[in-house]
Amino acid sequence: MEDFADDSADFAEIERRFVREVVGVADFEWVAFDDPSARTPLAVPLSEAIVTLVSTAGAHRPDDRPLGAGGAAALLPADAEVQLSHVGYDTDRAMEDLDVVYPVRTLQRLAEEGLIGALAPTVVSTMGFVPEGRRLFERAVPTAVERIHDEQAHLALLVPA
């Protein structure tokens, strides 16, 4: 495997080489968007807002199968014990301070302090590495959006890992 520390190379090409050579996905295209999403003001003050956490940390319950790169989502109770499985970062180190990639405790503390209204009861977890991005939109997004609407969340905090 070639050295991936060459900072003169284009980052996108380094990433593509990593995916091809290390992960073993020969050909893929990242999903790209030309325009940013529309900005929508909160319907309530932040101190009253129900906040949903959407994490790409690859979090799952210890007894559940890891999510993998197929575009699935796990809907986890906010108070559930989780384990991290991910090819893109050191999950052992992240587990030492889970809030770095899965900040449930921080959001609960912010709710207790009155800075946000509440943490939604369900956390949406996906794998941050999904080479075929359309799978994420087909598999994870509809499930996540339905749950977020059911829980009447005012905003979703996306925490990439």
Backbone as ProteinMPNN parsed JSONL, in Angstrom:
{"seq_chain_A": "MEDFADDSADFAEIERRFVREVVGVADFEWVAFDDPSARTPLAVPLSEAIVTLVSTAGAHRPDDRPLGAGGAAALLPADAEVQLSHVGYDTDRAMEDLDVVYPVRTLQRLAEEGLIGALAPTVVSTMGFVPEGRRLFERAVPTAVERIHDEQAHLALLVPA", "coords_chain_A": {"N_chain_A": [[0.846, -1.182, 0.0], [0.517, 2.207, -0.805], [2.026, 5.21, 0.553], [-0.087, 7.266, 2.375], [0.339, 9.754, 3.324], [1.176, 11.883, 1.809], [1.023, 15.146, 1.515], [0.925, 16.803, -0.647], [-0.633, 15.764, -2.582], [-3.898, 15.677, -4.058], [-6.644, 15.819, -1.875], [-9.088, 14.475, -2.399], [-8.305, 12.513, -4.218], [-6.551, 11.01, -2.63], [-8.36, 10.029, -0.779], [-9.985, 8.472, -2.493], [-8.09, 6.538, -3.291], [-7.579, 5.338, -0.822], [-10.09, 4.157, -0.308], [-10.28, 2.387, -2.482], [-7.893, 0.774, -2.213], [-7.477, 0.1, 0.531], [-9.993, -0.343, 1.755], [-11.225, -1.791, -0.21], [-13.128, -1.28, -2.199], [-13.665, -1.059, -5.451], [-14.635, 0.785, -7.475], [-16.364, 3.79, -7.316], [-18.572, 6.573, -6.718], [-18.733, 9.521, -4.901], [-21.621, 10.982, -3.454], [-22.574, 14.086, -4.525], [-23.442, 17.504, -4.0], [-24.512, 20.411, -5.573], [-25.651, 22.745, -4.646], [-26.284, 24.383, -1.519], [-28.427, 23.229, 1.188], [-31.691, 24.576, 1.784], [-32.108, 27.157, 4.169], [-33.814, 27.019, 7.186], [-35.55, 28.705, 9.602], [-35.732, 27.998, 13.132], [-38.767, 26.809, 14.545], [-39.418, 27.211, 17.133], [-38.018, 28.675, 20.149], [-34.558, 27.874, 20.789], [-34.209, 26.934, 23.365], [-36.517, 25.566, 23.801], [-36.579, 23.62, 21.944], [-36.83, 20.356, 20.549], [-34.28, 18.161, 20.026], [-32.827, 16.071, 17.678], [-30.346, 13.613, 17.448], [-28.176, 12.799, 14.854], [-25.877, 10.62, 13.896], [-22.85, 9.711, 12.269], [-21.207, 7.787, 13.211], [-21.244, 5.051, 13.21], [-22.53, 3.742, 15.278], [-23.98, 1.204, 17.288], [-26.06, -1.128, 19.07], [-24.448, -3.22, 21.485], [-25.087, -5.976, 21.135], [-26.095, -6.068, 18.602], [-25.645, -6.425, 15.053], [-22.908, -4.824, 13.38], [-23.312, -1.796, 11.43], [-22.14, -1.516, 8.852], [-21.189, -0.679, 5.421], [-23.39, -0.401, 3.801], [-25.484, 1.443, 3.782], [-27.465, 1.358, 5.725], [-29.513, 2.318, 8.569], [-29.428, 2.699, 12.085], [-31.833, 2.87, 14.584], [-31.68, 4.081, 17.621], [-32.399, 3.921, 21.111], [-32.008, 6.892, 22.999], [-30.818, 6.54, 25.473], [-29.469, 4.166, 25.255], [-26.891, 1.716, 25.602], [-24.031, 1.804, 23.613], [-21.934, 0.573, 20.963], [-19.127, 1.157, 18.856], [-18.501, 0.703, 15.423], [-16.474, 1.01, 12.74], [-14.764, 1.712, 9.705], [-13.284, 3.948, 9.192], [-12.06, 5.404, 11.289], [-10.39, 5.392, 14.532], [-12.056, 3.506, 16.583], [-11.738, 2.563, 19.17], [-10.401, 4.606, 20.524], [-12.334, 6.602, 20.256], [-14.379, 5.531, 21.811], [-13.413, 6.03, 24.33], [-14.094, 8.646, 24.851], [-16.992, 9.071, 24.133], [-18.698, 11.152, 23.429], [-17.421, 12.641, 21.512], [-18.009, 11.689, 18.951], [-20.567, 10.832, 19.214], [-22.579, 12.49, 20.734], [-24.515, 12.144, 22.969], [-24.585, 12.38, 25.81], [-23.722, 15.024, 26.163], [-25.785, 16.448, 24.864], [-27.924, 15.708, 26.519], [-27.089, 16.941, 28.871], [-27.168, 19.624, 28.037], [-29.916, 19.895, 27.725], [-30.747, 19.522, 30.384], [-29.647, 21.831, 31.459], [-31.221, 23.699, 30.281], [-30.59, 24.832, 27.851], [-31.265, 23.616, 25.473], [-34.462, 22.312, 24.527], [-35.074, 19.505, 24.751], [-33.589, 16.26, 24.354], [-34.341, 14.219, 21.672], [-36.076, 11.051, 21.919], [-34.954, 9.054, 20.319], [-31.957, 8.165, 18.695], [-30.403, 8.567, 15.587], [-28.321, 6.489, 13.833], [-25.739, 6.013, 11.513], [-23.394, 4.538, 9.221], [-20.505, 6.315, 8.559], [-19.08, 5.935, 6.279], [-20.142, 5.268, 3.254], [-19.848, 4.089, 0.307], [-21.519, 3.906, -1.979], [-23.53, 6.23, -2.262], [-26.248, 6.588, -2.905], [-27.519, 4.445, -1.754], [-27.662, 5.097, 0.941], [-29.523, 7.166, 0.844], [-31.712, 5.748, -0.067], [-32.117, 3.726, 1.854], [-31.504, 4.522, 4.615], [-32.303, 7.247, 4.999], [-35.212, 7.603, 4.551], [-36.297, 6.12, 6.731], [-35.099, 7.402, 8.918], [-36.063, 10.051, 8.657], [-38.822, 9.653, 8.954], [-38.95, 8.758, 11.642], [-37.886, 11.005, 12.981], [-39.835, 12.921, 12.386], [-42.05, 11.671, 13.632], [-41.306, 11.886, 16.285], [-41.519, 14.534, 16.643], [-39.381, 16.349, 16.408], [-37.565, 19.39, 16.37], [-35.171, 20.091, 15.288], [-32.328, 18.565, 13.725], [-29.243, 17.394, 14.723], [-26.418, 16.842, 13.02], [-23.712, 14.804, 13.376], [-20.755, 14.189, 12.1], [-18.5, 11.428, 11.671]], "CA_chain_A": [[0.0, 0.0, 0.0], [1.287, 3.435, -0.888], [1.946, 6.141, 1.679], [-1.206, 8.198, 2.24], [0.679, 10.981, 4.032], [1.647, 12.884, 0.856], [0.095, 16.272, 1.594], [0.874, 17.547, -1.907], [-1.653, 15.152, -3.435], [-5.267, 16.132, -3.868], [-7.303, 15.025, -0.839], [-10.103, 13.59, -2.985], [-7.621, 11.356, -4.8], [-6.066, 10.199, -1.502], [-9.54, 9.347, -0.261], [-10.37, 7.428, -3.464], [-7.09, 5.471, -3.202], [-7.831, 4.624, 0.433], [-11.288, 3.33, -0.467], [-9.963, 1.292, -3.408], [-6.806, -0.105, -1.791], [-7.589, -0.367, 1.915], [-11.337, -0.836, 2.024], [-11.496, -2.81, -1.215], [-14.216, -0.924, -3.1], [-12.899, -0.712, -6.646], [-15.098, 1.957, -8.203], [-17.498, 4.423, -6.648], [-18.658, 8.023, -6.824], [-19.388, 10.145, -3.762], [-22.783, 11.801, -3.79], [-22.201, 15.494, -4.4], [-24.535, 18.456, -4.158], [-24.005, 21.687, -6.055], [-26.229, 23.851, -3.886], [-26.575, 24.075, -0.118], [-29.83, 23.081, 1.569], [-32.364, 25.813, 2.195], [-32.051, 27.421, 5.609], [-35.147, 27.163, 7.754], [-35.442, 29.107, 11.004], [-36.431, 27.157, 14.11], [-40.153, 27.216, 14.814], [-39.487, 27.513, 18.573], [-36.693, 29.041, 20.661], [-33.682, 26.724, 21.012], [-34.43, 26.44, 24.727], [-37.72, 24.729, 23.777], [-36.475, 22.726, 20.791], [-36.496, 18.936, 20.65], [-33.131, 17.958, 19.151], [-32.497, 14.696, 17.32], [-28.953, 13.381, 17.078], [-27.904, 11.922, 13.715], [-24.439, 10.402, 13.955], [-22.283, 8.79, 11.287], [-20.15, 7.093, 13.94], [-21.376, 3.595, 13.134], [-22.955, 3.263, 16.596], [-25.004, 0.159, 17.327], [-26.1, -1.813, 20.364], [-23.398, -4.244, 21.52], [-25.543, -7.285, 20.653], [-26.538, -5.951, 17.215], [-24.633, -6.484, 14.013], [-22.476, -3.495, 12.928], [-24.074, -1.273, 10.31], [-21.483, -1.724, 7.574], [-21.18, 0.42, 4.461], [-24.487, -0.593, 2.863], [-26.471, 2.505, 3.812], [-28.509, 1.127, 6.725], [-29.547, 3.189, 9.744], [-29.884, 2.123, 13.349], [-32.61, 3.781, 15.415], [-31.264, 3.668, 18.958], [-32.865, 4.752, 22.216], [-30.964, 7.825, 23.399], [-30.13, 6.06, 26.672], [-28.925, 2.827, 25.008], [-25.449, 1.471, 25.554], [-23.652, 1.601, 22.217], [-20.589, 0.192, 20.552], [-18.819, 1.769, 17.574], [-17.821, -0.109, 14.415], [-16.266, 1.92, 11.62], [-13.464, 1.522, 9.064], [-12.634, 5.218, 8.914], [-11.394, 6.036, 12.424], [-10.052, 4.521, 15.652], [-13.237, 3.456, 17.447], [-11.311, 2.369, 20.566], [-10.15, 5.941, 21.083], [-13.608, 7.324, 20.342], [-15.134, 4.981, 22.934], [-12.904, 6.649, 25.557], [-14.902, 9.853, 25.006], [-18.027, 8.829, 23.143], [-19.333, 12.404, 22.998], [-16.704, 13.199, 20.363], [-18.698, 11.273, 17.729], [-21.924, 10.409, 19.574], [-22.695, 13.348, 21.918], [-25.773, 12.014, 23.708], [-24.444, 12.945, 27.165], [-23.663, 16.487, 26.058], [-27.129, 16.941, 24.562], [-28.731, 15.551, 27.735], [-26.662, 17.999, 29.796], [-27.701, 20.889, 27.523], [-31.348, 19.905, 28.052], [-30.849, 19.746, 31.833], [-29.289, 23.227, 31.72], [-32.211, 24.557, 29.65], [-30.101, 25.435, 26.604], [-32.158, 23.039, 24.474], [-35.661, 21.821, 25.2], [-34.941, 18.084, 25.09], [-33.027, 15.344, 23.373], [-35.369, 13.284, 21.198], [-35.861, 9.724, 22.497], [-34.256, 8.154, 19.409], [-30.78, 8.641, 17.976], [-30.216, 7.921, 14.291], [-26.912, 6.187, 13.604], [-25.369, 5.408, 10.241], [-21.965, 4.438, 8.986], [-20.057, 7.493, 7.829], [-18.498, 5.519, 5.007], [-21.079, 4.557, 2.38], [-19.349, 4.453, -1.025], [-22.639, 4.084, -2.902], [-24.353, 7.155, -1.501], [-27.687, 6.436, -3.171], [-28.05, 3.461, -0.799], [-27.984, 5.82, 2.163], [-30.778, 7.88, 0.593], [-32.79, 4.772, -0.244], [-32.314, 2.865, 3.031], [-31.462, 5.177, 5.922], [-32.972, 8.546, 5.096], [-36.664, 7.539, 4.799], [-36.531, 5.637, 8.101], [-34.701, 8.46, 9.852], [-36.99, 11.186, 8.543], [-40.1, 9.252, 9.553], [-38.814, 8.759, 13.103], [-37.698, 12.386, 13.427], [-41.17, 13.546, 12.335], [-42.887, 11.046, 14.661], [-40.897, 12.399, 17.599], [-41.772, 15.975, 16.584], [-38.153, 17.084, 16.604], [-37.488, 20.68, 15.708], [-33.939, 20.147, 14.522], [-31.451, 17.391, 13.791], [-27.83, 17.721, 14.8], [-25.647, 15.827, 12.316], [-22.348, 14.739, 13.856], [-20.004, 13.249, 11.266], [-17.359, 10.759, 12.309]], "C_chain_A": [[0.884, 1.235, 0.0], [1.091, 4.283, 0.365], [0.828, 7.144, 1.425], [-0.923, 9.531, 2.908], [1.172, 12.086, 3.107], [0.668, 14.047, 0.815], [0.072, 17.111, 0.321], [-0.182, 16.983, -2.854], [-3.024, 15.719, -3.1], [-5.975, 15.221, -2.866], [-8.311, 14.046, -1.419], [-9.454, 12.346, -3.586], [-7.071, 10.443, -3.708], [-7.224, 9.386, -0.936], [-9.964, 8.208, -1.191], [-9.384, 6.26, -3.397], [-7.303, 4.654, -1.936], [-9.003, 3.668, 0.279], [-10.996, 2.143, -1.381], [-9.0, 0.284, -2.791], [-6.978, -0.688, -0.393], [-8.94, -1.007, 2.183], [-11.743, -1.898, 1.003], [-12.699, -2.54, -2.095], [-13.564, -0.326, -4.348], [-13.346, 0.58, -7.307], [-16.344, 2.505, -7.512], [-17.471, 5.909, -6.973], [-19.344, 8.537, -5.567], [-20.602, 10.904, -4.261], [-22.382, 13.25, -3.531], [-23.424, 16.369, -4.654], [-23.944, 19.799, -4.558], [-24.477, 22.861, -5.21], [-26.468, 23.442, -2.446], [-28.075, 23.906, 0.112], [-30.395, 24.439, 1.954], [-32.257, 25.954, 3.713], [-33.46, 27.687, 6.107], [-34.992, 27.57, 9.218], [-36.205, 28.138, 11.908], [-37.824, 27.713, 14.383], [-40.353, 27.595, 16.282], [-38.111, 28.01, 19.003], [-35.867, 27.771, 20.924], [-33.91, 26.114, 22.393], [-35.687, 25.581, 24.845], [-37.637, 23.63, 22.718], [-36.154, 21.287, 21.188], [-35.427, 18.674, 19.59], [-32.912, 16.466, 18.935], [-31.023, 14.637, 16.973], [-28.907, 12.407, 15.912], [-26.389, 11.806, 13.652], [-23.997, 9.428, 12.871], [-21.152, 7.97, 11.901], [-20.202, 5.577, 13.804], [-21.769, 2.994, 14.474], [-24.057, 2.216, 16.45], [-24.999, -0.443, 18.726], [-25.065, -2.933, 20.352], [-23.832, -5.609, 20.967], [-26.02, -7.267, 19.202], [-25.354, -6.018, 16.263], [-24.195, -5.061, 13.639], [-23.2, -3.095, 11.648], [-23.433, -1.554, 8.951], [-21.669, -0.535, 6.648], [-22.329, 0.351, 3.463], [-25.582, 0.447, 2.899], [-27.605, 2.3, 4.797], [-28.424, 2.167, 7.841], [-29.982, 2.37, 10.938], [-30.645, 3.21, 14.089], [-32.415, 3.304, 16.843], [-31.918, 4.531, 20.024], [-31.716, 5.64, 22.696], [-30.188, 7.342, 24.621], [-29.508, 4.675, 26.49], [-27.409, 2.81, 25.122], [-25.104, 1.191, 24.098], [-22.2, 1.167, 22.096], [-20.372, 0.854, 19.195], [-18.093, 0.768, 16.683], [-17.708, 0.744, 13.16], [-14.881, 1.677, 11.031], [-12.664, 2.813, 8.968], [-11.936, 5.895, 10.076], [-11.196, 5.019, 13.544], [-11.222, 4.517, 16.654], [-12.862, 3.216, 18.908], [-11.063, 3.723, 21.232], [-11.447, 6.713, 21.231], [-14.441, 6.824, 21.515], [-14.657, 5.542, 24.276], [-13.638, 7.944, 25.878], [-15.962, 9.843, 23.91], [-18.656, 10.109, 22.614], [-18.621, 13.057, 21.813], [-17.443, 12.877, 19.067], [-20.171, 10.925, 17.956], [-22.32, 11.166, 20.852], [-24.04, 13.314, 22.654], [-25.664, 12.665, 25.082], [-24.413, 14.467, 27.13], [-25.04, 17.067, 25.77], [-28.058, 16.792, 25.768], [-28.385, 16.638, 28.75], [-27.198, 19.36, 29.339], [-29.198, 21.009, 27.789], [-31.546, 20.175, 29.543], [-30.572, 21.201, 32.195], [-30.266, 24.211, 31.071], [-31.744, 25.232, 28.373], [-30.825, 24.877, 25.388], [-33.363, 22.509, 25.237], [-35.514, 20.385, 25.666], [-34.174, 17.376, 23.992], [-34.153, 14.404, 22.972], [-35.053, 11.883, 21.733], [-35.042, 8.775, 21.629], [-33.084, 8.86, 18.751], [-30.701, 7.859, 16.668], [-28.717, 7.729, 14.086], [-26.737, 5.541, 12.244], [-23.859, 5.216, 10.234], [-21.567, 5.665, 8.184], [-19.472, 7.165, 6.475], [-19.51, 4.671, 4.254], [-20.683, 4.918, 0.954], [-20.447, 4.642, -2.066], [-23.699, 4.913, -2.179], [-25.845, 7.013, -1.715], [-28.306, 5.43, -2.199], [-28.44, 4.125, 0.517], [-29.319, 6.534, 2.0], [-31.96, 6.924, 0.444], [-33.117, 4.033, 1.049], [-32.436, 3.634, 4.34], [-32.333, 6.417, 6.018], [-34.481, 8.421, 5.313], [-37.007, 7.1, 6.227], [-36.224, 6.732, 9.112], [-35.685, 9.616, 9.833], [-38.335, 10.85, 9.184], [-40.023, 9.288, 11.078], [-38.673, 10.178, 13.639], [-39.03, 13.128, 13.42], [-42.073, 12.975, 13.422], [-42.57, 11.598, 16.046], [-40.999, 13.917, 17.686], [-40.537, 16.81, 16.901], [-38.172, 18.372, 15.801], [-36.207, 20.812, 14.88], [-33.17, 18.853, 14.723], [-30.016, 17.88, 13.78], [-27.073, 16.567, 14.148], [-24.203, 15.915, 12.808], [-21.594, 13.71, 13.018], [-18.847, 12.641, 12.042], [-16.355, 10.376, 11.254]], "O_chain_A": [[1.879, 1.298, 0.721], [0.138, 4.105, 1.124], [0.799, 7.796, 0.382], [-1.825, 10.356, 3.052], [1.556, 13.149, 3.594], [-0.38, 13.966, 0.176], [-0.725, 18.044, 0.219], [-0.578, 17.644, -3.814], [-3.263, 16.182, -1.985], [-5.917, 13.998, -2.988], [-8.38, 12.899, -0.977], [-9.997, 11.247, -3.474], [-7.121, 9.221, -3.849], [-7.078, 8.198, -0.65], [-10.267, 7.108, -0.729], [-9.804, 5.103, -3.443], [-7.219, 3.426, -1.963], [-8.924, 2.509, 0.684], [-11.412, 1.021, -1.093], [-9.249, -0.92, -2.834], [-6.655, -1.853, -0.165], [-9.02, -2.087, 2.77], [-12.517, -2.801, 1.32], [-13.247, -3.47, -2.686], [-12.99, 0.763, -4.306], [-12.502, 1.4, -7.668], [-17.26, 1.757, -7.171], [-16.464, 6.433, -7.447], [-20.415, 8.052, -5.201], [-20.599, 11.415, -5.381], [-21.91, 13.59, -2.447], [-24.317, 16.011, -5.422], [-22.984, 20.267, -3.947], [-23.769, 23.86, -5.08], [-26.813, 22.292, -2.171], [-28.891, 24.384, -0.676], [-29.669, 25.331, 2.393], [-32.312, 24.963, 4.441], [-34.203, 28.477, 5.524], [-34.365, 26.85, 9.993], [-37.197, 27.537, 11.496], [-38.027, 28.925, 14.443], [-41.349, 28.231, 16.629], [-37.132, 27.788, 18.292], [-36.424, 26.721, 21.244], [-33.809, 24.899, 22.558], [-35.902, 24.937, 25.872], [-38.541, 22.8, 22.616], [-35.315, 21.04, 22.053], [-35.64, 18.932, 18.405], [-32.822, 15.696, 19.891], [-30.508, 15.514, 16.28], [-29.51, 11.335, 15.957], [-25.699, 12.789, 13.383], [-24.681, 8.444, 12.588], [-20.252, 7.515, 11.196], [-19.282, 4.889, 14.248], [-21.39, 1.864, 14.781], [-24.942, 2.332, 15.603], [-24.035, -0.281, 19.474], [-24.829, -3.536, 19.305], [-23.013, -6.321, 20.387], [-26.315, -8.316, 18.631], [-24.219, -5.71, 16.625], [-25.04, -4.168, 13.587], [-23.645, -3.948, 10.88], [-24.152, -1.81, 7.985], [-22.233, 0.488, 7.036], [-22.264, 0.966, 2.399], [-26.533, 0.356, 2.121], [-28.616, 2.998, 4.718], [-27.391, 2.81, 8.028], [-30.802, 1.46, 10.819], [-30.167, 4.338, 14.21], [-32.924, 2.252, 17.23], [-31.99, 5.75, 19.868], [-30.577, 5.183, 22.788], [-29.021, 7.696, 24.788], [-29.066, 4.069, 27.465], [-26.737, 3.782, 24.777], [-25.801, 0.431, 23.426], [-21.377, 1.367, 22.989], [-21.332, 1.087, 18.461], [-17.181, 0.072, 17.13], [-18.716, 1.153, 12.585], [-13.924, 1.459, 11.774], [-11.466, 2.768, 8.687], [-11.26, 6.901, 9.858], [-11.761, 3.926, 13.511], [-11.346, 5.429, 17.471], [-13.602, 3.627, 19.801], [-11.472, 3.947, 22.371], [-11.642, 7.409, 22.228], [-15.14, 7.612, 22.152], [-15.408, 5.532, 25.252], [-13.789, 8.3, 27.047], [-15.833, 10.525, 22.893], [-19.103, 10.148, 21.468], [-19.186, 13.947, 21.178], [-17.495, 13.718, 18.17], [-20.928, 10.746, 17.002], [-22.391, 10.57, 21.926], [-24.625, 14.363, 22.925], [-26.55, 13.421, 25.48], [-25.015, 15.122, 27.98], [-25.425, 18.072, 26.368], [-28.893, 17.663, 26.011], [-29.268, 17.189, 29.407], [-27.634, 20.16, 30.166], [-29.695, 22.104, 28.05], [-32.41, 20.965, 29.923], [-31.178, 21.745, 33.117], [-30.159, 25.419, 31.281], [-32.428, 26.117, 27.86], [-30.987, 25.573, 24.386], [-33.294, 22.285, 26.445], [-35.789, 20.069, 26.823], [-34.118, 17.835, 22.852], [-34.84, 13.852, 23.831], [-33.89, 11.563, 21.976], [-34.491, 7.797, 22.135], [-33.199, 10.003, 18.308], [-30.905, 6.645, 16.644], [-27.942, 8.684, 14.156], [-27.485, 4.639, 11.867], [-23.15, 5.677, 11.129], [-22.243, 6.013, 7.216], [-19.378, 8.037, 5.611], [-19.714, 3.5, 4.574], [-21.127, 5.942, 0.434], [-20.3, 5.477, -2.958], [-24.628, 4.38, -1.574], [-26.631, 7.285, -0.807], [-29.483, 5.543, -1.857], [-29.439, 3.753, 1.132], [-30.153, 6.515, 2.906], [-33.087, 7.27, 0.799], [-34.284, 3.745, 1.312], [-33.382, 3.415, 5.096], [-33.027, 6.613, 7.015], [-35.002, 9.09, 6.205], [-37.912, 7.656, 6.85], [-36.992, 6.963, 10.046], [-36.094, 10.104, 10.887], [-38.916, 11.683, 9.879], [-40.934, 9.795, 11.732], [-39.284, 10.515, 14.653], [-39.323, 13.882, 14.348], [-42.794, 13.73, 14.074], [-43.463, 11.758, 16.878], [-40.61, 14.513, 18.69], [-40.623, 17.839, 17.571], [-38.721, 18.434, 14.701], [-36.165, 21.552, 13.897], [-33.324, 18.151, 15.722], [-29.625, 18.68, 12.93], [-27.083, 15.447, 14.658], [-23.552, 16.952, 12.68], [-21.77, 12.506, 13.2], [-18.29, 13.26, 12.949], [-15.315, 9.799, 11.572]]}, "name": "protein", "num_of_chains": 1, "seq": "MEDFADDSADFAEIERRFVREVVGVADFEWVAFDDPSARTPLAVPLSEAIVTLVSTAGAHRPDDRPLGAGGAAALLPADAEVQLSHVGYDTDRAMEDLDVVYPVRTLQRLAEEGLIGALAPTVVSTMGFVPEGRRLFERAVPTAVERIHDEQAHLALLVPA"}
